[in-house]
Amino acid sequence: MGGVLHPVGAPPMSPADWRAHFGPGRPELVRAKDQYDPHHILTRGYGLWN
């Protein structure tokens, strides 16, 4: 398909780091992610949704 995955230019973050980063709004963000990206195509491999 011609897509390219560019590496994130930030230090590695654990799932716990991402939970802290998104804070109390994370559950709403996770619900939106599940609704609009049900096949989990976007932001794979970074541990954002674990």
ModelCIF file with pLDDT and N, C-alpha, C, O atoms, coordinates in Angstrom:
data_MODEL
#
_entry.id   MODEL 
#
_entity.id                         1 
_entity.type                       polymer 
_entity.pdbx_number_of_molecules   1 
#
_entity_poly.entity_id                      1 
_entity_poly.type                           'polypeptide(L)' 
_entity_poly.nstd_linkage                   no 
_entity_poly.nstd_monomer                   no 
_entity_poly.pdbx_seq_one_letter_code       MGGVLHPVGAPPMSPADWRAHFGPGRPELVRAKDQYDPHHILTRGYGLWN 
_entity_poly.pdbx_seq_one_letter_code_can   MGGVLHPVGAPPMSPADWRAHFGPGRPELVRAKDQYDPHHILTRGYGLWN 
_entity_poly.pdbx_strand_id                 A 
#
loop_
_entity_poly_seq.entity_id 
_entity_poly_seq.num 
_entity_poly_seq.mon_id 
_entity_poly_seq.hetero 
1 1  MET n 
1 2  GLY n 
1 3  GLY n 
1 4  VAL n 
1 5  LEU n 
1 6  HIS n 
1 7  PRO n 
1 8  VAL n 
1 9  GLY n 
1 10 ALA n 
1 11 PRO n 
1 12 PRO n 
1 13 MET n 
1 14 SER n 
1 15 PRO n 
1 16 ALA n 
1 17 ASP n 
1 18 TRP n 
1 19 ARG n 
1 20 ALA n 
1 21 HIS n 
1 22 PHE n 
1 23 GLY n 
1 24 PRO n 
1 25 GLY n 
1 26 ARG n 
1 27 PRO n 
1 28 GLU n 
1 29 LEU n 
1 30 VAL n 
1 31 ARG n 
1 32 ALA n 
1 33 LYS n 
1 34 ASP n 
1 35 GLN n 
1 36 TYR n 
1 37 ASP n 
1 38 PRO n 
1 39 HIS n 
1 40 HIS n 
1 41 ILE n 
1 42 LEU n 
1 43 THR n 
1 44 ARG n 
1 45 GLY n 
1 46 TYR n 
1 47 GLY n 
1 48 LEU n 
1 49 TRP n 
1 50 ASN n 
#
_struct_asym.id          A 
_struct_asym.entity_id   1 
#
loop_
_ma_qa_metric.id 
_ma_qa_metric.mode 
_ma_qa_metric.name 
_ma_qa_metric.software_group_id 
_ma_qa_metric.type 
1 global pLDDT . pLDDT 
2 local  pLDDT . pLDDT 
#
_ma_qa_metric_global.metric_id      1 
_ma_qa_metric_global.metric_value   83.56 
_ma_qa_metric_global.model_id       1 
_ma_qa_metric_global.ordinal_id     1 
#
loop_
_ma_qa_metric_local.label_asym_id 
_ma_qa_metric_local.label_comp_id 
_ma_qa_metric_local.label_seq_id 
_ma_qa_metric_local.metric_id 
_ma_qa_metric_local.metric_value 
_ma_qa_metric_local.model_id 
_ma_qa_metric_local.ordinal_id 
A MET 1  2 77.00 1 1  
A GLY 2  2 82.00 1 2  
A GLY 3  2 80.00 1 3  
A VAL 4  2 71.00 1 4  
A LEU 5  2 69.00 1 5  
A HIS 6  2 64.00 1 6  
A PRO 7  2 67.00 1 7  
A VAL 8  2 64.00 1 8  
A GLY 9  2 67.00 1 9  
A ALA 10 2 66.00 1 10 
A PRO 11 2 75.00 1 11 
A PRO 12 2 79.00 1 12 
A MET 13 2 82.00 1 13 
A SER 14 2 86.00 1 14 
A PRO 15 2 86.00 1 15 
A ALA 16 2 90.00 1 16 
A ASP 17 2 89.00 1 17 
A TRP 18 2 86.00 1 18 
A ARG 19 2 89.00 1 19 
A ALA 20 2 91.00 1 20 
A HIS 21 2 87.00 1 21 
A PHE 22 2 88.00 1 22 
A GLY 23 2 93.00 1 23 
A PRO 24 2 95.00 1 24 
A GLY 25 2 93.00 1 25 
A ARG 26 2 92.00 1 26 
A PRO 27 2 93.00 1 27 
A GLU 28 2 94.00 1 28 
A LEU 29 2 91.00 1 29 
A VAL 30 2 90.00 1 30 
A ARG 31 2 94.00 1 31 
A ALA 32 2 94.00 1 32 
A LYS 33 2 91.00 1 33 
A ASP 34 2 92.00 1 34 
A GLN 35 2 96.00 1 35 
A TYR 36 2 95.00 1 36 
A ASP 37 2 92.00 1 37 
A PRO 38 2 92.00 1 38 
A HIS 39 2 91.00 1 39 
A HIS 40 2 86.00 1 40 
A ILE 41 2 87.00 1 41 
A LEU 42 2 85.00 1 42 
A THR 43 2 79.00 1 43 
A ARG 44 2 76.00 1 44 
A GLY 45 2 72.00 1 45 
A TYR 46 2 74.00 1 46 
A GLY 47 2 75.00 1 47 
A LEU 48 2 78.00 1 48 
A TRP 49 2 78.00 1 49 
A ASN 50 2 75.00 1 50 
#
loop_
_atom_site.group_PDB 
_atom_site.id 
_atom_site.type_symbol 
_atom_site.label_atom_id 
_atom_site.label_alt_id 
_atom_site.label_comp_id 
_atom_site.label_asym_id 
_atom_site.label_entity_id 
_atom_site.label_seq_id 
_atom_site.pdbx_PDB_ins_code 
_atom_site.Cartn_x 
_atom_site.Cartn_y 
_atom_site.Cartn_z 
_atom_site.occupancy 
_atom_site.B_iso_or_equiv 
_atom_site.pdbx_formal_charge 
_atom_site.auth_seq_id 
_atom_site.auth_comp_id 
_atom_site.auth_asym_id 
_atom_site.auth_atom_id 
_atom_site.pdbx_PDB_model_num 
ATOM 1   N N  . MET A 1 1  ? 0.808   -1.178 0.000  1.00 77.00 ? 1  MET A N  1 
ATOM 2   C CA . MET A 1 1  ? 0.000   0.000  0.000  1.00 77.00 ? 1  MET A CA 1 
ATOM 3   C C  . MET A 1 1  ? 0.866   1.262  0.000  1.00 77.00 ? 1  MET A C  1 
ATOM 4   O O  . MET A 1 1  ? 0.338   2.344  -0.258 1.00 77.00 ? 1  MET A O  1 
ATOM 5   N N  . GLY A 1 2  ? 2.156   1.174  0.275  1.00 82.00 ? 2  GLY A N  1 
ATOM 6   C CA . GLY A 1 2  ? 3.012   2.334  0.196  1.00 82.00 ? 2  GLY A CA 1 
ATOM 7   C C  . GLY A 1 2  ? 3.138   3.150  1.461  1.00 82.00 ? 2  GLY A C  1 
ATOM 8   O O  . GLY A 1 2  ? 3.779   4.200  1.460  1.00 82.00 ? 2  GLY A O  1 
ATOM 9   N N  . GLY A 1 3  ? 2.526   2.677  2.558  1.00 80.00 ? 3  GLY A N  1 
ATOM 10  C CA . GLY A 1 3  ? 2.616   3.419  3.816  1.00 80.00 ? 3  GLY A CA 1 
ATOM 11  C C  . GLY A 1 3  ? 3.995   3.311  4.438  1.00 80.00 ? 3  GLY A C  1 
ATOM 12  O O  . GLY A 1 3  ? 4.735   2.360  4.186  1.00 80.00 ? 3  GLY A O  1 
ATOM 13  N N  . VAL A 1 4  ? 4.327   4.290  5.247  1.00 71.00 ? 4  VAL A N  1 
ATOM 14  C CA . VAL A 1 4  ? 5.615   4.321  5.930  1.00 71.00 ? 4  VAL A CA 1 
ATOM 15  C C  . VAL A 1 4  ? 5.369   4.579  7.407  1.00 71.00 ? 4  VAL A C  1 
ATOM 16  O O  . VAL A 1 4  ? 4.563   5.437  7.766  1.00 71.00 ? 4  VAL A O  1 
ATOM 17  N N  . LEU A 1 5  ? 6.053   3.848  8.255  1.00 69.00 ? 5  LEU A N  1 
ATOM 18  C CA . LEU A 1 5  ? 5.977   4.069  9.693  1.00 69.00 ? 5  LEU A CA 1 
ATOM 19  C C  . LEU A 1 5  ? 7.249   4.779  10.117 1.00 69.00 ? 5  LEU A C  1 
ATOM 20  O O  . LEU A 1 5  ? 8.343   4.227  10.009 1.00 69.00 ? 5  LEU A O  1 
ATOM 21  N N  . HIS A 1 6  ? 7.103   5.994  10.595 1.00 64.00 ? 6  HIS A N  1 
ATOM 22  C CA . HIS A 1 6  ? 8.251   6.778  11.040 1.00 64.00 ? 6  HIS A CA 1 
ATOM 23  C C  . HIS A 1 6  ? 8.446   6.568  12.537 1.00 64.00 ? 6  HIS A C  1 
ATOM 24  O O  . HIS A 1 6  ? 7.471   6.607  13.287 1.00 64.00 ? 6  HIS A O  1 
ATOM 25  N N  . PRO A 1 7  ? 9.666   6.349  12.987 1.00 67.00 ? 7  PRO A N  1 
ATOM 26  C CA . PRO A 1 7  ? 9.899   6.146  14.421 1.00 67.00 ? 7  PRO A CA 1 
ATOM 27  C C  . PRO A 1 7  ? 9.599   7.420  15.210 1.00 67.00 ? 7  PRO A C  1 
ATOM 28  O O  . PRO A 1 7  ? 9.804   8.536  14.732 1.00 67.00 ? 7  PRO A O  1 
ATOM 29  N N  . VAL A 1 8  ? 9.121   7.222  16.399 1.00 64.00 ? 8  VAL A N  1 
ATOM 30  C CA . VAL A 1 8  ? 8.854   8.346  17.293 1.00 64.00 ? 8  VAL A CA 1 
ATOM 31  C C  . VAL A 1 8  ? 10.189  8.862  17.807 1.00 64.00 ? 8  VAL A C  1 
ATOM 32  O O  . VAL A 1 8  ? 11.049  8.063  18.176 1.00 64.00 ? 8  VAL A O  1 
ATOM 33  N N  . GLY A 1 9  ? 10.382  10.154 17.840 1.00 67.00 ? 9  GLY A N  1 
ATOM 34  C CA . GLY A 1 9  ? 11.651  10.733 18.240 1.00 67.00 ? 9  GLY A CA 1 
ATOM 35  C C  . GLY A 1 9  ? 11.735  11.030 19.727 1.00 67.00 ? 9  GLY A C  1 
ATOM 36  O O  . GLY A 1 9  ? 12.458  11.940 20.132 1.00 67.00 ? 9  GLY A O  1 
ATOM 37  N N  . ALA A 1 10 ? 11.023  10.293 20.534 1.00 66.00 ? 10 ALA A N  1 
ATOM 38  C CA . ALA A 1 10 ? 11.021  10.508 21.980 1.00 66.00 ? 10 ALA A CA 1 
ATOM 39  C C  . ALA A 1 10 ? 11.605  9.282  22.677 1.00 66.00 ? 10 ALA A C  1 
ATOM 40  O O  . ALA A 1 10 ? 11.687  8.212  22.073 1.00 66.00 ? 10 ALA A O  1 
ATOM 41  N N  . PRO A 1 11 ? 12.009  9.421  23.929 1.00 75.00 ? 11 PRO A N  1 
ATOM 42  C CA . PRO A 1 11 ? 12.488  8.251  24.672 1.00 75.00 ? 11 PRO A CA 1 
ATOM 43  C C  . PRO A 1 11 ? 11.385  7.196  24.773 1.00 75.00 ? 11 PRO A C  1 
ATOM 44  O O  . PRO A 1 11 ? 10.201  7.532  24.767 1.00 75.00 ? 11 PRO A O  1 
ATOM 45  N N  . PRO A 1 12 ? 11.767  5.942  24.865 1.00 79.00 ? 12 PRO A N  1 
ATOM 46  C CA . PRO A 1 12 ? 10.764  4.884  25.001 1.00 79.00 ? 12 PRO A CA 1 
ATOM 47  C C  . PRO A 1 12 ? 9.896   5.105  26.239 1.00 79.00 ? 12 PRO A C  1 
ATOM 48  O O  . PRO A 1 12 ? 10.378  5.543  27.284 1.00 79.00 ? 12 PRO A O  1 
ATOM 49  N N  . MET A 1 13 ? 8.605   4.793  26.098 1.00 82.00 ? 13 MET A N  1 
ATOM 50  C CA . MET A 1 13 ? 7.677   4.930  27.216 1.00 82.00 ? 13 MET A CA 1 
ATOM 51  C C  . MET A 1 13 ? 6.964   3.610  27.435 1.00 82.00 ? 13 MET A C  1 
ATOM 52  O O  . MET A 1 13 ? 6.589   2.929  26.480 1.00 82.00 ? 13 MET A O  1 
ATOM 53  N N  . SER A 1 14 ? 6.779   3.254  28.685 1.00 86.00 ? 14 SER A N  1 
ATOM 54  C CA . SER A 1 14 ? 6.061   2.032  29.041 1.00 86.00 ? 14 SER A CA 1 
ATOM 55  C C  . SER A 1 14 ? 4.559   2.313  29.007 1.00 86.00 ? 14 SER A C  1 
ATOM 56  O O  . SER A 1 14 ? 4.152   3.474  28.958 1.00 86.00 ? 14 SER A O  1 
ATOM 57  N N  . PRO A 1 15 ? 3.722   1.257  29.034 1.00 86.00 ? 15 PRO A N  1 
ATOM 58  C CA . PRO A 1 15 ? 2.288   1.494  29.133 1.00 86.00 ? 15 PRO A CA 1 
ATOM 59  C C  . PRO A 1 15 ? 1.915   2.347  30.353 1.00 86.00 ? 15 PRO A C  1 
ATOM 60  O O  . PRO A 1 15 ? 1.002   3.168  30.269 1.00 86.00 ? 15 PRO A O  1 
ATOM 61  N N  . ALA A 1 16 ? 2.597   2.167  31.466 1.00 90.00 ? 16 ALA A N  1 
ATOM 62  C CA . ALA A 1 16 ? 2.321   2.985  32.655 1.00 90.00 ? 16 ALA A CA 1 
ATOM 63  C C  . ALA A 1 16 ? 2.666   4.449  32.406 1.00 90.00 ? 16 ALA A C  1 
ATOM 64  O O  . ALA A 1 16 ? 1.954   5.341  32.866 1.00 90.00 ? 16 ALA A O  1 
ATOM 65  N N  . ASP A 1 17 ? 3.755   4.701  31.679 1.00 89.00 ? 17 ASP A N  1 
ATOM 66  C CA . ASP A 1 17 ? 4.121   6.070  31.314 1.00 89.00 ? 17 ASP A CA 1 
ATOM 67  C C  . ASP A 1 17 ? 3.024   6.716  30.473 1.00 89.00 ? 17 ASP A C  1 
ATOM 68  O O  . ASP A 1 17 ? 2.673   7.876  30.686 1.00 89.00 ? 17 ASP A O  1 
ATOM 69  N N  . TRP A 1 18 ? 2.480   5.953  29.508 1.00 86.00 ? 18 TRP A N  1 
ATOM 70  C CA . TRP A 1 18 ? 1.429   6.502  28.653 1.00 86.00 ? 18 TRP A CA 1 
ATOM 71  C C  . TRP A 1 18 ? 0.170   6.775  29.457 1.00 86.00 ? 18 TRP A C  1 
ATOM 72  O O  . TRP A 1 18 ? -0.492  7.790  29.238 1.00 86.00 ? 18 TRP A O  1 
ATOM 73  N N  . ARG A 1 19 ? -0.175  5.885  30.388 1.00 89.00 ? 19 ARG A N  1 
ATOM 74  C CA . ARG A 1 19 ? -1.361  6.120  31.231 1.00 89.00 ? 19 ARG A CA 1 
ATOM 75  C C  . ARG A 1 19 ? -1.203  7.413  32.010 1.00 89.00 ? 19 ARG A C  1 
ATOM 76  O O  . ARG A 1 19 ? -2.142  8.204  32.100 1.00 89.00 ? 19 ARG A O  1 
ATOM 77  N N  . ALA A 1 20 ? -0.027  7.634  32.570 1.00 91.00 ? 20 ALA A N  1 
ATOM 78  C CA . ALA A 1 20 ? 0.241   8.863  33.318 1.00 91.00 ? 20 ALA A CA 1 
ATOM 79  C C  . ALA A 1 20 ? 0.223   10.076 32.370 1.00 91.00 ? 20 ALA A C  1 
ATOM 80  O O  . ALA A 1 20 ? -0.274  11.141 32.735 1.00 91.00 ? 20 ALA A O  1 
ATOM 81  N N  . HIS A 1 21 ? 0.754   9.914  31.181 1.00 87.00 ? 21 HIS A N  1 
ATOM 82  C CA . HIS A 1 21 ? 0.803   11.007 30.209 1.00 87.00 ? 21 HIS A CA 1 
ATOM 83  C C  . HIS A 1 21 ? -0.603  11.490 29.844 1.00 87.00 ? 21 HIS A C  1 
ATOM 84  O O  . HIS A 1 21 ? -0.859  12.694 29.814 1.00 87.00 ? 21 HIS A O  1 
ATOM 85  N N  . PHE A 1 22 ? -1.509  10.554 29.567 1.00 88.00 ? 22 PHE A N  1 
ATOM 86  C CA . PHE A 1 22 ? -2.864  10.923 29.155 1.00 88.00 ? 22 PHE A CA 1 
ATOM 87  C C  . PHE A 1 22 ? -3.737  11.315 30.342 1.00 88.00 ? 22 PHE A C  1 
ATOM 88  O O  . PHE A 1 22 ? -4.730  12.022 30.169 1.00 88.00 ? 22 PHE A O  1 
ATOM 89  N N  . GLY A 1 23 ? -3.387  10.872 31.531 1.00 93.00 ? 23 GLY A N  1 
ATOM 90  C CA . GLY A 1 23 ? -4.085  11.287 32.743 1.00 93.00 ? 23 GLY A CA 1 
ATOM 91  C C  . GLY A 1 23 ? -5.531  10.820 32.805 1.00 93.00 ? 23 GLY A C  1 
ATOM 92  O O  . GLY A 1 23 ? -5.884  9.782  32.244 1.00 93.00 ? 23 GLY A O  1 
ATOM 93  N N  . PRO A 1 24 ? -6.366  11.599 33.496 1.00 95.00 ? 24 PRO A N  1 
ATOM 94  C CA . PRO A 1 24 ? -7.744  11.168 33.739 1.00 95.00 ? 24 PRO A CA 1 
ATOM 95  C C  . PRO A 1 24 ? -8.601  11.112 32.471 1.00 95.00 ? 24 PRO A C  1 
ATOM 96  O O  . PRO A 1 24 ? -9.670  10.502 32.488 1.00 95.00 ? 24 PRO A O  1 
ATOM 97  N N  . GLY A 1 25 ? -8.166  11.724 31.387 1.00 93.00 ? 25 GLY A N  1 
ATOM 98  C CA . GLY A 1 25 ? -8.922  11.662 30.138 1.00 93.00 ? 25 GLY A CA 1 
ATOM 99  C C  . GLY A 1 25 ? -8.671  10.413 29.328 1.00 93.00 ? 25 GLY A C  1 
ATOM 100 O O  . GLY A 1 25 ? -9.285  10.217 28.280 1.00 93.00 ? 25 GLY A O  1 
ATOM 101 N N  . ARG A 1 26 ? -7.765  9.554  29.806 1.00 92.00 ? 26 ARG A N  1 
ATOM 102 C CA . ARG A 1 26 ? -7.380  8.364  29.042 1.00 92.00 ? 26 ARG A CA 1 
ATOM 103 C C  . ARG A 1 26 ? -8.552  7.428  28.745 1.00 92.00 ? 26 ARG A C  1 
ATOM 104 O O  . ARG A 1 26 ? -8.663  6.965  27.610 1.00 92.00 ? 26 ARG A O  1 
ATOM 105 N N  . PRO A 1 27 ? -9.443  7.122  29.714 1.00 93.00 ? 27 PRO A N  1 
ATOM 106 C CA . PRO A 1 27 ? -10.547 6.206  29.389 1.00 93.00 ? 27 PRO A CA 1 
ATOM 107 C C  . PRO A 1 27 ? -11.402 6.692  28.208 1.00 93.00 ? 27 PRO A C  1 
ATOM 108 O O  . PRO A 1 27 ? -11.823 5.889  27.376 1.00 93.00 ? 27 PRO A O  1 
ATOM 109 N N  . GLU A 1 28 ? -11.652 7.984  28.137 1.00 94.00 ? 28 GLU A N  1 
ATOM 110 C CA . GLU A 1 28 ? -12.425 8.523  27.014 1.00 94.00 ? 28 GLU A CA 1 
ATOM 111 C C  . GLU A 1 28 ? -11.648 8.384  25.707 1.00 94.00 ? 28 GLU A C  1 
ATOM 112 O O  . GLU A 1 28 ? -12.230 8.072  24.668 1.00 94.00 ? 28 GLU A O  1 
ATOM 113 N N  . LEU A 1 29 ? -10.357 8.610  25.755 1.00 91.00 ? 29 LEU A N  1 
ATOM 114 C CA . LEU A 1 29 ? -9.508  8.460  24.582 1.00 91.00 ? 29 LEU A CA 1 
ATOM 115 C C  . LEU A 1 29 ? -9.486  7.004  24.110 1.00 91.00 ? 29 LEU A C  1 
ATOM 116 O O  . LEU A 1 29 ? -9.539  6.739  22.909 1.00 91.00 ? 29 LEU A O  1 
ATOM 117 N N  . VAL A 1 30 ? -9.409  6.074  25.040 1.00 90.00 ? 30 VAL A N  1 
ATOM 118 C CA . VAL A 1 30 ? -9.416  4.649  24.694 1.00 90.00 ? 30 VAL A CA 1 
ATOM 119 C C  . VAL A 1 30 ? -10.742 4.266  24.045 1.00 90.00 ? 30 VAL A C  1 
ATOM 120 O O  . VAL A 1 30 ? -10.757 3.517  23.068 1.00 90.00 ? 30 VAL A O  1 
ATOM 121 N N  . ARG A 1 31 ? -11.856 4.770  24.575 1.00 94.00 ? 31 ARG A N  1 
ATOM 122 C CA . ARG A 1 31 ? -13.173 4.490  23.973 1.00 94.00 ? 31 ARG A CA 1 
ATOM 123 C C  . ARG A 1 31 ? -13.233 5.024  22.537 1.00 94.00 ? 31 ARG A C  1 
ATOM 124 O O  . ARG A 1 31 ? -13.725 4.342  21.638 1.00 94.00 ? 31 ARG A O  1 
ATOM 125 N N  . ALA A 1 32 ? -12.732 6.244  22.328 1.00 94.00 ? 32 ALA A N  1 
ATOM 126 C CA . ALA A 1 32 ? -12.727 6.822  20.979 1.00 94.00 ? 32 ALA A CA 1 
ATOM 127 C C  . ALA A 1 32 ? -11.834 6.005  20.051 1.00 94.00 ? 32 ALA A C  1 
ATOM 128 O O  . ALA A 1 32 ? -12.190 5.760  18.898 1.00 94.00 ? 32 ALA A O  1 
ATOM 129 N N  . LYS A 1 33 ? -10.690 5.592  20.547 1.00 91.00 ? 33 LYS A N  1 
ATOM 130 C CA . LYS A 1 33 ? -9.768  4.766  19.754 1.00 91.00 ? 33 LYS A CA 1 
ATOM 131 C C  . LYS A 1 33 ? -10.458 3.473  19.327 1.00 91.00 ? 33 LYS A C  1 
ATOM 132 O O  . LYS A 1 33 ? -10.373 3.073  18.166 1.00 91.00 ? 33 LYS A O  1 
ATOM 133 N N  . ASP A 1 34 ? -11.141 2.823  20.266 1.00 92.00 ? 34 ASP A N  1 
ATOM 134 C CA . ASP A 1 34 ? -11.847 1.579  19.941 1.00 92.00 ? 34 ASP A CA 1 
ATOM 135 C C  . ASP A 1 34 ? -12.964 1.812  18.924 1.00 92.00 ? 34 ASP A C  1 
ATOM 136 O O  . ASP A 1 34 ? -13.216 0.968  18.064 1.00 92.00 ? 34 ASP A O  1 
ATOM 137 N N  . GLN A 1 35 ? -13.628 2.960  19.028 1.00 96.00 ? 35 GLN A N  1 
ATOM 138 C CA . GLN A 1 35 ? -14.730 3.261  18.118 1.00 96.00 ? 35 GLN A CA 1 
ATOM 139 C C  . GLN A 1 35 ? -14.237 3.587  16.715 1.00 96.00 ? 35 GLN A C  1 
ATOM 140 O O  . GLN A 1 35 ? -14.773 3.072  15.734 1.00 96.00 ? 35 GLN A O  1 
ATOM 141 N N  . TYR A 1 36 ? -13.220 4.439  16.612 1.00 95.00 ? 36 TYR A N  1 
ATOM 142 C CA . TYR A 1 36 ? -12.787 4.945  15.317 1.00 95.00 ? 36 TYR A CA 1 
ATOM 143 C C  . TYR A 1 36 ? -11.627 4.166  14.686 1.00 95.00 ? 36 TYR A C  1 
ATOM 144 O O  . TYR A 1 36 ? -11.325 4.346  13.507 1.00 95.00 ? 36 TYR A O  1 
ATOM 145 N N  . ASP A 1 37 ? -10.988 3.314  15.463 1.00 92.00 ? 37 ASP A N  1 
ATOM 146 C CA . ASP A 1 37 ? -9.907  2.473  14.935 1.00 92.00 ? 37 ASP A CA 1 
ATOM 147 C C  . ASP A 1 37 ? -10.080 1.053  15.490 1.00 92.00 ? 37 ASP A C  1 
ATOM 148 O O  . ASP A 1 37 ? -9.209  0.552  16.201 1.00 92.00 ? 37 ASP A O  1 
ATOM 149 N N  . PRO A 1 38 ? -11.210 0.408  15.162 1.00 92.00 ? 38 PRO A N  1 
ATOM 150 C CA . PRO A 1 38 ? -11.512 -0.899 15.763 1.00 92.00 ? 38 PRO A CA 1 
ATOM 151 C C  . PRO A 1 38 ? -10.515 -1.995 15.409 1.00 92.00 ? 38 PRO A C  1 
ATOM 152 O O  . PRO A 1 38 ? -10.415 -2.993 16.123 1.00 92.00 ? 38 PRO A O  1 
ATOM 153 N N  . HIS A 1 39 ? -9.784  -1.824 14.327 1.00 91.00 ? 39 HIS A N  1 
ATOM 154 C CA . HIS A 1 39 ? -8.795  -2.836 13.930 1.00 91.00 ? 39 HIS A CA 1 
ATOM 155 C C  . HIS A 1 39 ? -7.403  -2.504 14.433 1.00 91.00 ? 39 HIS A C  1 
ATOM 156 O O  . HIS A 1 39 ? -6.439  -3.198 14.109 1.00 91.00 ? 39 HIS A O  1 
ATOM 157 N N  . HIS A 1 40 ? -7.295  -1.453 15.217 1.00 86.00 ? 40 HIS A N  1 
ATOM 158 C CA . HIS A 1 40 ? -6.029  -1.049 15.856 1.00 86.00 ? 40 HIS A CA 1 
ATOM 159 C C  . HIS A 1 40 ? -4.900  -0.906 14.841 1.00 86.00 ? 40 HIS A C  1 
ATOM 160 O O  . HIS A 1 40 ? -3.808  -1.447 15.011 1.00 86.00 ? 40 HIS A O  1 
ATOM 161 N N  . ILE A 1 41 ? -5.201  -0.161 13.779 1.00 87.00 ? 41 ILE A N  1 
ATOM 162 C CA . ILE A 1 41 ? -4.221  0.069  12.724 1.00 87.00 ? 41 ILE A CA 1 
ATOM 163 C C  . ILE A 1 41 ? -3.281  1.218  13.084 1.00 87.00 ? 41 ILE A C  1 
ATOM 164 O O  . ILE A 1 41 ? -2.086  1.159  12.793 1.00 87.00 ? 41 ILE A O  1 
ATOM 165 N N  . LEU A 1 42 ? -3.815  2.257  13.712 1.00 85.00 ? 42 LEU A N  1 
ATOM 166 C CA . LEU A 1 42 ? -3.029  3.456  14.011 1.00 85.00 ? 42 LEU A CA 1 
ATOM 167 C C  . LEU A 1 42 ? -2.241  3.304  15.308 1.00 85.00 ? 42 LEU A C  1 
ATOM 168 O O  . LEU A 1 42 ? -2.706  2.650  16.242 1.00 85.00 ? 42 LEU A O  1 
ATOM 169 N N  . THR A 1 43 ? -1.078  3.889  15.371 1.00 79.00 ? 43 THR A N  1 
ATOM 170 C CA . THR A 1 43 ? -0.179  3.912  16.550 1.00 79.00 ? 43 THR A CA 1 
ATOM 171 C C  . THR A 1 43 ? 0.072   2.534  17.134 1.00 79.00 ? 43 THR A C  1 
ATOM 172 O O  . THR A 1 43 ? 0.005   2.340  18.348 1.00 79.00 ? 43 THR A O  1 
ATOM 173 N N  . ARG A 1 44 ? 0.356   1.590  16.272 1.00 76.00 ? 44 ARG A N  1 
ATOM 174 C CA . ARG A 1 44 ? 0.701   0.243  16.722 1.00 76.00 ? 44 ARG A CA 1 
ATOM 175 C C  . ARG A 1 44 ? 2.125   0.216  17.275 1.00 76.00 ? 44 ARG A C  1 
ATOM 176 O O  . ARG A 1 44 ? 2.990   0.968  16.824 1.00 76.00 ? 44 ARG A O  1 
ATOM 177 N N  . GLY A 1 45 ? 2.355   -0.642 18.240 1.00 72.00 ? 45 GLY A N  1 
ATOM 178 C CA . GLY A 1 45 ? 3.711   -0.928 18.678 1.00 72.00 ? 45 GLY A CA 1 
ATOM 179 C C  . GLY A 1 45 ? 4.306   0.025  19.703 1.00 72.00 ? 45 GLY A C  1 
ATOM 180 O O  . GLY A 1 45 ? 5.455   -0.161 20.105 1.00 72.00 ? 45 GLY A O  1 
ATOM 181 N N  . TYR A 1 46 ? 3.565   1.036  20.140 1.00 74.00 ? 46 TYR A N  1 
ATOM 182 C CA . TYR A 1 46 ? 4.119   1.990  21.086 1.00 74.00 ? 46 TYR A CA 1 
ATOM 183 C C  . TYR A 1 46 ? 3.646   1.764  22.519 1.00 74.00 ? 46 TYR A C  1 
ATOM 184 O O  . TYR A 1 46 ? 4.121   2.436  23.434 1.00 74.00 ? 46 TYR A O  1 
ATOM 185 N N  . GLY A 1 47 ? 2.718   0.829  22.730 1.00 75.00 ? 47 GLY A N  1 
ATOM 186 C CA . GLY A 1 47 ? 2.224   0.546  24.079 1.00 75.00 ? 47 GLY A CA 1 
ATOM 187 C C  . GLY A 1 47 ? 1.239   1.579  24.597 1.00 75.00 ? 47 GLY A C  1 
ATOM 188 O O  . GLY A 1 47 ? 0.961   1.610  25.795 1.00 75.00 ? 47 GLY A O  1 
ATOM 189 N N  . LEU A 1 48 ? 0.706   2.423  23.725 1.00 78.00 ? 48 LEU A N  1 
ATOM 190 C CA . LEU A 1 48 ? -0.225  3.468  24.162 1.00 78.00 ? 48 LEU A CA 1 
ATOM 191 C C  . LEU A 1 48 ? -1.510  2.895  24.733 1.00 78.00 ? 48 LEU A C  1 
ATOM 192 O O  . LEU A 1 48 ? -2.095  3.487  25.641 1.00 78.00 ? 48 LEU A O  1 
ATOM 193 N N  . TRP A 1 49 ? -1.954  1.775  24.231 1.00 78.00 ? 49 TRP A N  1 
ATOM 194 C CA . TRP A 1 49 ? -3.292  1.290  24.546 1.00 78.00 ? 49 TRP A CA 1 
ATOM 195 C C  . TRP A 1 49 ? -3.272  0.069  25.450 1.00 78.00 ? 49 TRP A C  1 
ATOM 196 O O  . TRP A 1 49 ? -4.310  -0.562 25.650 1.00 78.00 ? 49 TRP A O  1 
ATOM 197 N N  . ASN A 1 50 ? -2.128  -0.274 25.993 1.00 75.00 ? 50 ASN A N  1 
ATOM 198 C CA . ASN A 1 50 ? -2.038  -1.446 26.895 1.00 75.00 ? 50 ASN A CA 1 
ATOM 199 C C  . ASN A 1 50 ? -2.494  -1.077 28.279 1.00 75.00 ? 50 ASN A C  1 
ATOM 200 O O  . ASN A 1 50 ? -2.492  -1.921 29.175 1.00 75.00 ? 50 ASN A O  1 
#
